[in-house]
Amino acid sequence: MDSSLKTGLCFGLTSGTITTLGLMAGLESGTGSRLVVLGGIITIAIADAFSDALGIHIS
């Protein structure tokens, strides 16, 4: 595996994990609804993937 692929993979996994955990904690404490938390996770997964891809592309 080349270094740019490792960098992108590690960056994406770290960013996705931290973002998703923060979103889950915030939505759970704010709403208490499992459906809202699940919807938020799906939304942030798509949005975070696009933002990470664009950030790596630009850099």
C-alpha positions as MATLAB code, in Angstrom:
seq = 'MDSSLKTGLCFGLTSGTITTLGLMAGLESGTGSRLVVLGGIITIAIADAFSDALGIHIS';
ca = [
       0.000    0.000    0.000;
       1.523    3.336   -0.994;
       1.907    6.169    1.501;
      -0.743    8.465   -0.008;
      -3.353    5.706    0.238;
      -2.382    5.014    3.856;
      -2.552    8.729    4.650;
      -5.978    9.120    3.092;
      -7.337    5.988    4.751;
      -6.055    6.933    8.209;
      -7.274   10.512    7.834;
     -10.742    9.372    6.765;
     -11.124    6.759    9.493;
      -9.976    9.096   12.251;
     -12.111   11.990   11.071;
     -15.161    9.795   10.538;
     -14.879    8.151   13.945;
     -14.492   11.386   15.900;
     -17.237   13.157   13.947;
     -19.687   10.261   14.267;
     -19.120    9.811   18.001;
     -19.599   13.543   18.604;
     -22.784   13.575   16.551;
     -24.169   10.495   18.319;
     -23.522   11.970   21.764;
     -25.037   15.324   20.838;
     -28.164   13.945   19.189;
     -28.761   11.403   21.944;
     -28.489   13.977   24.708;
     -30.567   16.499   22.779;
     -33.393   14.308   21.533;
     -33.225   10.873   23.148;
     -34.583    9.382   19.921;
     -32.866    6.390   18.295;
     -34.407    7.272   14.936;
     -32.924   10.784   15.018;
     -29.497    9.404   15.978;
     -29.625    6.837   13.147;
     -30.687    9.489   10.629;
     -27.888   11.746   11.811;
     -25.307    8.975   11.446;
     -26.391    8.261    7.868;
     -26.369   11.965    6.998;
     -22.966   12.634    8.547;
     -21.471    9.522    6.913;
     -22.339   10.864    3.466;
     -21.411   14.484    4.191;
     -18.142   13.605    5.947;
     -17.071   11.283    3.140;
     -17.593   14.040    0.577;
     -15.792   16.650    2.685;
     -12.814   14.347    3.343;
     -12.577   13.453   -0.341;
     -12.627   17.117   -1.339;
     -10.067   18.031    1.323;
      -7.666   15.305    0.193;
      -8.216   16.251   -3.472;
      -7.493   19.929   -2.859;
      -4.423   19.245   -0.745;
];
